[in-house]
Amino acid sequence: MKQVASLQYGVIFKKAFSQIDVFKAFVKDITGIDLKIDKVETEKSFEQRIGNVRVEFDLYAEDLENRVIVEIQHQNGSDYYDRFLHYHCVALLEQAANYRNYKPNLTVYTIVVLTSADKHKTDIATIDFDPKDRYGNSFGEIKHKVIYLAVKYVDENTPEIYREWLSAINESLSEQIEETNYHRPELQIVINSIAKNLVSPEDKYAMIEEYNFESDKKKRFDEGVTKGKLEGEKIKALQIAKGMLAEDLAVEIIAKLTGLTIEAVAELRNGD
Protein backbone atom coordinates (compact mmCIF):
# COMPACT_ATOMS: atom_id res chain seq x y z
CA MET A 1 0.00 0.00 0.00
CA LYS A 2 1.51 3.31 -1.10
CA GLN A 3 0.81 6.58 0.71
CA VAL A 4 -0.11 9.22 -1.88
CA ALA A 5 -1.35 12.77 -2.22
CA SER A 6 -5.02 12.85 -3.17
CA LEU A 7 -5.92 13.50 -6.80
CA GLN A 8 -8.82 15.63 -5.60
CA TYR A 9 -6.32 18.49 -5.43
CA GLY A 10 -5.82 20.31 -8.70
CA VAL A 11 -2.09 20.77 -8.16
CA ILE A 12 -1.63 17.00 -7.71
CA PHE A 13 -3.93 16.06 -10.58
CA LYS A 14 -2.06 18.38 -12.94
CA LYS A 15 1.30 17.09 -11.71
CA ALA A 16 0.29 13.50 -12.50
CA PHE A 17 -1.64 13.91 -15.74
CA SER A 18 0.50 16.59 -17.38
CA GLN A 19 3.15 13.93 -18.03
CA ILE A 20 2.98 13.34 -21.77
CA ASP A 21 2.86 9.53 -21.68
CA VAL A 22 0.16 9.58 -19.00
CA PHE A 23 -1.89 12.22 -20.82
CA LYS A 24 -1.71 10.35 -24.14
CA ALA A 25 -2.60 6.98 -22.60
CA PHE A 26 -5.53 8.41 -20.66
CA VAL A 27 -6.90 10.26 -23.69
CA LYS A 28 -6.55 7.19 -25.92
CA ASP A 29 -8.46 5.00 -23.47
CA ILE A 30 -11.22 7.57 -22.99
CA THR A 31 -11.60 8.88 -26.57
CA GLY A 32 -9.83 6.31 -28.76
CA ILE A 33 -7.54 9.04 -30.15
CA ASP A 34 -3.82 8.29 -30.41
CA LEU A 35 -2.46 11.77 -29.83
CA LYS A 36 0.70 13.05 -31.47
CA ILE A 37 1.87 15.76 -29.10
CA ASP A 38 5.16 16.92 -27.59
CA LYS A 39 3.78 19.01 -24.72
CA VAL A 40 0.87 19.32 -22.33
CA GLU A 41 0.04 22.80 -21.11
CA THR A 42 -1.30 23.48 -17.61
CA GLU A 43 -3.57 26.35 -16.62
CA LYS A 44 -4.04 27.25 -20.27
CA SER A 45 -6.00 30.39 -21.11
CA PHE A 46 -6.55 32.37 -24.29
CA GLU A 47 -5.20 35.89 -24.71
CA GLN A 48 -8.50 37.22 -26.02
CA ARG A 49 -11.31 36.62 -23.54
CA ILE A 50 -14.54 35.21 -24.95
CA GLY A 51 -17.54 36.27 -22.88
CA ASN A 52 -17.43 37.59 -19.33
CA VAL A 53 -16.11 34.48 -17.59
CA ARG A 54 -12.37 33.84 -17.37
CA VAL A 55 -11.64 30.36 -18.69
CA GLU A 56 -8.57 28.39 -17.66
CA PHE A 57 -7.97 24.80 -18.71
CA ASP A 58 -6.28 22.53 -16.18
CA LEU A 59 -4.58 20.44 -18.88
CA TYR A 60 -4.55 21.29 -22.57
CA ALA A 61 -2.90 19.82 -25.66
CA GLU A 62 -3.24 20.36 -29.42
CA ASP A 63 -2.60 17.63 -31.96
CA LEU A 64 -2.28 19.38 -35.31
CA GLU A 65 -1.73 16.15 -37.25
CA ASN A 66 -4.92 14.54 -35.96
CA ARG A 67 -6.58 17.97 -35.89
CA VAL A 68 -7.72 17.53 -32.32
CA ILE A 69 -7.68 19.66 -29.18
CA VAL A 70 -8.01 17.71 -25.95
CA GLU A 71 -8.69 19.36 -22.61
CA ILE A 72 -8.71 17.50 -19.32
CA GLN A 73 -10.53 19.41 -16.61
CA HIS A 74 -10.37 18.36 -12.98
CA GLN A 75 -13.36 19.28 -10.83
CA ASN A 76 -14.36 18.89 -7.21
CA GLY A 77 -17.70 20.64 -6.91
CA SER A 78 -21.35 20.87 -7.95
CA ASP A 79 -21.46 23.04 -11.08
CA TYR A 80 -19.37 20.94 -13.41
CA TYR A 81 -21.94 20.19 -16.13
CA ASP A 82 -22.63 23.81 -17.08
CA ARG A 83 -19.17 25.10 -16.24
CA PHE A 84 -17.28 22.75 -18.49
CA LEU A 85 -19.80 22.92 -21.30
CA HIS A 86 -19.00 26.65 -21.25
CA TYR A 87 -15.25 25.89 -21.30
CA HIS A 88 -15.75 23.51 -24.20
CA CYS A 89 -17.66 26.12 -26.20
CA VAL A 90 -14.95 28.70 -25.55
CA ALA A 91 -12.38 26.34 -27.05
CA LEU A 92 -14.62 26.03 -30.11
CA LEU A 93 -15.28 29.75 -30.47
CA GLU A 94 -11.62 30.64 -30.02
CA GLN A 95 -10.91 28.91 -33.34
CA ALA A 96 -13.45 30.91 -35.36
CA ALA A 97 -11.36 32.87 -37.87
CA ASN A 98 -14.18 35.11 -39.07
CA TYR A 99 -17.92 35.24 -39.41
CA ARG A 100 -17.80 33.40 -42.75
CA ASN A 101 -16.06 30.35 -41.32
CA TYR A 102 -18.00 28.60 -38.56
CA LYS A 103 -16.21 25.25 -38.87
CA PRO A 104 -13.34 25.03 -36.34
CA ASN A 105 -10.02 23.82 -37.70
CA LEU A 106 -9.63 21.37 -34.82
CA THR A 107 -12.04 18.93 -33.19
CA VAL A 108 -12.44 19.61 -29.47
CA TYR A 109 -12.71 16.89 -26.83
CA THR A 110 -13.20 17.95 -23.23
CA ILE A 111 -12.72 15.32 -20.53
CA VAL A 112 -13.99 16.30 -17.09
CA VAL A 113 -12.95 14.24 -14.07
CA LEU A 114 -15.20 14.69 -11.03
CA THR A 115 -13.76 13.61 -7.69
CA SER A 116 -16.70 14.67 -5.52
CA ALA A 117 -20.23 13.28 -5.34
CA ASP A 118 -22.83 13.93 -8.02
CA LYS A 119 -26.62 13.78 -7.80
CA HIS A 120 -26.89 11.64 -10.94
CA LYS A 121 -24.52 8.97 -9.57
CA THR A 122 -23.35 7.98 -13.04
CA ASP A 123 -19.81 6.97 -13.88
CA ILE A 124 -19.72 8.20 -17.51
CA ALA A 125 -21.83 10.81 -19.29
CA THR A 126 -21.33 12.38 -22.71
CA ILE A 127 -22.50 15.44 -24.61
CA ASP A 128 -22.36 14.56 -28.31
CA PHE A 129 -22.75 17.58 -30.60
CA ASP A 130 -23.39 15.62 -33.81
CA PRO A 131 -26.83 16.14 -35.39
CA LYS A 132 -29.09 13.12 -35.43
CA ASP A 133 -32.23 12.29 -37.34
CA ARG A 134 -35.44 11.39 -35.55
CA TYR A 135 -34.37 7.75 -35.46
CA GLY A 136 -31.20 8.61 -33.56
CA ASN A 137 -28.83 8.13 -36.50
CA SER A 138 -25.81 10.45 -36.40
CA PHE A 139 -24.83 12.54 -39.42
CA GLY A 140 -21.07 12.42 -38.75
CA GLU A 141 -20.84 16.19 -39.25
CA ILE A 142 -19.68 17.33 -35.80
CA LYS A 143 -17.26 15.29 -33.71
CA HIS A 144 -16.88 17.59 -30.72
CA LYS A 145 -17.62 15.90 -27.39
CA VAL A 146 -17.68 16.59 -23.67
CA ILE A 147 -17.06 13.48 -21.57
CA TYR A 148 -17.86 13.57 -17.85
CA LEU A 149 -16.22 10.95 -15.62
CA ALA A 150 -17.40 10.62 -11.99
CA VAL A 151 -14.89 8.42 -10.19
CA LYS A 152 -17.07 7.72 -7.14
CA TYR A 153 -19.56 5.72 -9.22
CA VAL A 154 -17.26 3.20 -10.89
CA ASP A 155 -18.60 -0.35 -10.59
CA GLU A 156 -18.33 -3.74 -12.27
CA ASN A 157 -20.42 -2.46 -15.20
CA THR A 158 -18.02 0.39 -15.98
CA PRO A 159 -16.18 -0.48 -19.22
CA GLU A 160 -12.83 -2.04 -18.34
CA ILE A 161 -10.85 0.48 -20.39
CA TYR A 162 -12.22 3.27 -18.16
CA ARG A 163 -12.41 1.35 -14.92
CA GLU A 164 -8.72 1.09 -14.05
CA TRP A 165 -8.13 4.83 -14.49
CA LEU A 166 -11.20 5.91 -12.57
CA SER A 167 -10.70 3.37 -9.79
CA ALA A 168 -7.12 4.54 -9.25
CA ILE A 169 -8.19 8.18 -9.07
CA ASN A 170 -10.98 7.28 -6.66
CA GLU A 171 -8.69 5.19 -4.46
CA SER A 172 -6.22 8.08 -4.24
CA LEU A 173 -8.87 10.17 -2.47
CA SER A 174 -8.19 8.13 0.68
CA GLU A 175 -4.50 9.09 0.34
CA GLN A 176 -3.36 5.53 -0.18
CA ILE A 177 -3.32 3.19 -3.16
CA GLU A 178 -2.72 -0.52 -3.46
CA GLU A 179 -0.48 -0.21 -6.51
CA THR A 180 -0.57 -3.96 -7.25
CA ASN A 181 -4.22 -3.55 -8.30
CA TYR A 182 -3.19 -1.53 -11.34
CA HIS A 183 -1.35 -2.95 -14.33
CA ARG A 184 -1.12 -0.11 -16.82
CA PRO A 185 2.45 1.25 -16.85
CA GLU A 186 1.10 4.80 -17.16
CA LEU A 187 -0.94 4.33 -13.98
CA GLN A 188 2.18 3.18 -12.19
CA ILE A 189 3.77 6.45 -13.33
CA VAL A 190 0.81 8.34 -11.86
CA ILE A 191 0.99 6.46 -8.56
CA ASN A 192 4.73 6.97 -8.21
CA SER A 193 4.54 10.66 -9.11
CA ILE A 194 1.98 11.42 -6.39
CA ALA A 195 3.74 9.49 -3.63
CA LYS A 196 3.57 11.55 -0.43
CA ASN A 197 7.32 11.58 0.04
CA LEU A 198 7.67 13.28 -3.36
CA VAL A 199 5.21 16.10 -2.69
CA SER A 200 7.16 19.36 -2.63
CA PRO A 201 6.62 22.12 -0.02
CA GLU A 202 5.16 24.26 -2.82
CA ASP A 203 2.65 21.54 -3.71
CA LYS A 204 1.71 21.11 -0.04
CA TYR A 205 1.08 24.84 0.25
CA ALA A 206 -1.09 24.78 -2.89
CA MET A 207 -3.06 21.84 -1.47
CA ILE A 208 -3.69 23.72 1.79
CA GLU A 209 -4.80 26.80 -0.14
CA GLU A 210 -7.16 24.73 -2.27
CA TYR A 211 -8.56 22.95 0.78
CA ASN A 212 -9.18 26.27 2.56
CA PHE A 213 -10.82 27.72 -0.56
CA GLU A 214 -13.17 24.76 -0.97
CA SER A 215 -14.01 24.75 2.76
CA ASP A 216 -14.77 28.47 2.67
CA LYS A 217 -16.92 28.03 -0.45
CA LYS A 218 -18.91 25.25 1.23
CA LYS A 219 -19.31 27.34 4.39
CA ARG A 220 -20.66 30.29 2.38
CA PHE A 221 -23.03 27.96 0.53
CA ASP A 222 -24.32 26.41 3.78
CA GLU A 223 -24.76 29.86 5.32
CA GLY A 224 -26.70 30.98 2.24
CA VAL A 225 -28.99 27.95 2.46
CA THR A 226 -29.61 28.57 6.17
CA LYS A 227 -30.28 32.27 5.60
CA GLY A 228 -32.69 31.51 2.77
CA LYS A 229 -34.52 28.97 4.91
CA LEU A 230 -34.88 31.42 7.81
CA GLU A 231 -36.09 34.18 5.50
CA GLY A 232 -38.63 31.79 3.99
CA GLU A 233 -39.90 30.81 7.44
CA LYS A 234 -40.21 34.47 8.40
CA ILE A 235 -42.20 35.31 5.26
CA LYS A 236 -44.53 32.40 5.97
CA ALA A 237 -44.97 33.53 9.59
CA LEU A 238 -45.80 37.06 8.43
CA GLN A 239 -48.42 35.73 6.03
CA ILE A 240 -50.01 33.67 8.81
CA ALA A 241 -49.91 36.68 11.12
CA LYS A 242 -51.71 38.81 8.53
CA GLY A 243 -54.51 36.25 8.40
CA MET A 244 -54.77 36.22 12.20
CA LEU A 245 -54.87 40.02 12.33
CA ALA A 246 -57.76 39.93 9.89
CA GLU A 247 -59.56 37.73 12.47
CA ASP A 248 -58.89 40.44 15.08
CA LEU A 249 -56.76 38.22 17.34
CA ALA A 250 -54.67 39.90 20.02
CA VAL A 251 -51.10 40.85 19.08
CA GLU A 252 -49.66 38.85 22.00
CA ILE A 253 -51.48 35.67 20.93
CA ILE A 254 -50.37 36.04 17.29
CA ALA A 255 -46.76 36.55 18.37
CA LYS A 256 -46.89 33.40 20.51
CA LEU A 257 -48.45 31.29 17.75
CA THR A 258 -46.20 32.44 14.90
CA GLY A 259 -42.90 32.90 16.73
CA LEU A 260 -42.72 36.56 15.67
CA THR A 261 -41.94 39.29 18.15
CA ILE A 262 -44.77 41.42 19.53
CA GLU A 263 -43.11 44.43 17.91
CA ALA A 264 -43.08 42.74 14.46
CA VAL A 265 -46.78 41.86 14.74
CA ALA A 266 -47.62 45.36 15.91
CA GLU A 267 -45.78 46.87 12.95
CA LEU A 268 -47.64 44.50 10.64
CA ARG A 269 -50.96 45.62 12.14
CA ASN A 270 -50.04 49.28 11.72
CA GLY A 271 -49.04 48.71 8.13
CA ASP A 272 -45.31 49.42 8.66
N, C-alpha and C positions, 0 to 999 in steps of 0.2 A: 504494500500500500504506500503510495507516494503522497506526501504532503504538498499541496499546490495552492497557488493563488486562484481565487474564484474567477471564472470567465464572465461573471455578471458585471465585473468592472470593465469599463470601456478601455482603460489603459492596458489591461491585461489581455483583453480580447484582441485589440489591435496589435499588441506585441506578438501574439501567437499567430494570427491569421494574416499578418502582413508579410510573412515569409513566403517567397514566391512559390516554392514547391507546395506548401500547404494551401495557399490561395488557389493555385491551379487545380490541385487534386479535389478540393472542396467544391469548387465551381463545376468541375467535370462531373462529379457524382450528383450534384443537385440539378444541373442544367443539361448535361450531356455535351457541353462545349469544351473542346480541347484548346485552351487558350494558348496563344503565342505572345507572351509578354516578357519584358525584362525588368519591370518595376511595378510595385504596388504602392500607390500614394495613400497616405493617411491624412485625415482631416482636410480632405479636398473641398475647395469651394471655387466658384467661378468669379472672375474679376467683375463682370457686369451682373448686378443683382437682378433677378427676375421675380417680380412681385415684391411684397412687403416683408416677407419672412426670409431671414438669413438661412441659407441651406449649406450644411457641411456634411460631407460623406465620410463615414468612419474609414472605409477602405474603398479604393477606387482604382480601376485599371482599364486601359483601352487596348484592344487588340485590333489593329488596323488591317491586318491580313484577313482575319475572320469577320471584320467589320462589326465588332461587338464592343459595347461598354458593359462592364459588370461592376455593380456596386454591392458591397456587403455592409449592411447597416445593423449594428448591435443596438438592442433596445431592452430596457428594463422599466416598463411603465404601462400606462393604460391607453395611450392615444396612438398606438403604432399603426393601425390600419390607415387612418386619414393622413397622419404625418408622413408616412413613407410613400404613400401614393402621390402626395405633393412633391416629395423629393424626386420621385421617378419622373414625374411630368416636367420638373425643372430640367432634368438631364435631357429630356426630349426637346424641350423648347430652346435650350441653349444651343442646339445644333442648327436651328432654323436660320438659313443664310439670308433669306429675304421673304417677302410676302408671297412671292410667286413659287417658292419651293417649300412645300410643307412636308416632304418626305425626308426624315433625318438620314444622314449619311451612315450612321451606325445604329445597330439594334441595341436596345437598352434592356438589360436584365437587372433587376433589383432583388437581392436576397436579404430578407430581414430575419434576424435571429432574436427571438424573444426568450428571455431568461426568467421572466416573472410569470405569474398566473394570468390566464385569459378566460373571459366568461364563456367563450365558445368551446374551450377544452378540446381543440383539434390540433393534431400534430403538424399537418401541412395544409396550407390554403394557397390558392393561386388566383391572381387577376390576369386574365388572358384578354388582350386587347383586339384579337383578330375578329373581324365580323363573321357572323354565322347566319345561315338561313334558318327558317322556322323549324327545320328538322334537326337543328344543332350541328349541321355540317360547316366546318370552317372553310373560309375562302383562301387562307394562306397568304393574305395580303400584309398583315401586320404581326410581327413576331415578338414585339415587346411584351415583357411579363414582369409581374411582381410576385415573388414567392415568399410566403410567410412561414417560418418554421418555429413552432413553440415547443421547446425542449422538454417541458414538464409533462407533455402528453404523449411521449413515445411509448409504444406498447408492441406486443408481438405482431400486430397487424401493420405496423409501420414498415414500408419497403426496406429491405435489408441495406440497400445502398445508402439510404438516409440514416438508418437506425444507429450505426456505429458512431457517426459524427455527433448526432443529437444526444445520444446516451452519454458520450464522453463529456460534452459540454454540460449536460445536466448533472452528472456525477461531480464535476468540478465545483459545483455550487456549494457542496459540503466541505470544500477545501481539502479533499483527499480523493485520490483515484487509484483503483486497482488496475495498474497498467497492463497486467497480463490478460485483461478482458478485451484488449484492443489490438488488432493485428495489422492494421494499415500502418505502413512506415511513416506516413505523414502525420498520423495521430500520435505516434510515439514522439515525433518532433514537437508537436504541440505540448504534450504532457511534460517533456523534458524542459521546454522553454518556459513553462509557468511554474516550475518547481519553486517552492517557497524560499529555498536557500539562494536562488538566483534573482529574486526580486530586489531591485535596486532601491536605495533610499528615496530616489525621485519617484519611482513607481508607487512606493508605499504612501508617500505624501499625496500623490494623485488619487490613490484609492480612498484615503481618508477624506479628501476633499469631495470626492464623488459620493461617498457614503453620507457625509454631512448634508450635501445638497439634496440628495434623495430623501433623507429623513426630514429635512426642513420642508420640502415640497409636500410630503405626506402629512406633516403636521398642519400646514396651511390648508390642505384639502379637508382634513378632518375638522378643523376649526370652522371652515366654511360650511360644511355639512351641518355641524351642530348649530351654528348661528342661523342657518336657513330653517332648520327644524324649529328652533325657539321662536323665530319670527312668524313662522306658519302657525304655531300654537297660539301665539298672541293674537294674530289676526282672527283666528277661529273664536277665541275667547271674547274678543271685542264684538264679533257678530252675534254671539249668544247673548252678550250683555245688552246689546241694542234691542233684541227681541224681548228680554226681561223688562227693560225700561218701558217698552211699549205696553207691557202688562201692569205697569205702575208698581213694580216691586221695589222695596226699600233698597237704597244704595248699599247698605251694609250686608244685606242678604245676597245681593248680586255679586258683591266682591268675594264673599265667602264661597259661593257656588262656582264661580269662574276662575278663582285664583288671582284675579286682578286686584290692584290696590283700590282702596276707597276713593283716593284722589283721582285715579284713572277713570273709575266709573262716574264720578261726579263731573269730570271734564267731558265725558261722553254725553252725559245728560244735558249739560249746558251747551253742547254743540261745539266745544273747543277741539 
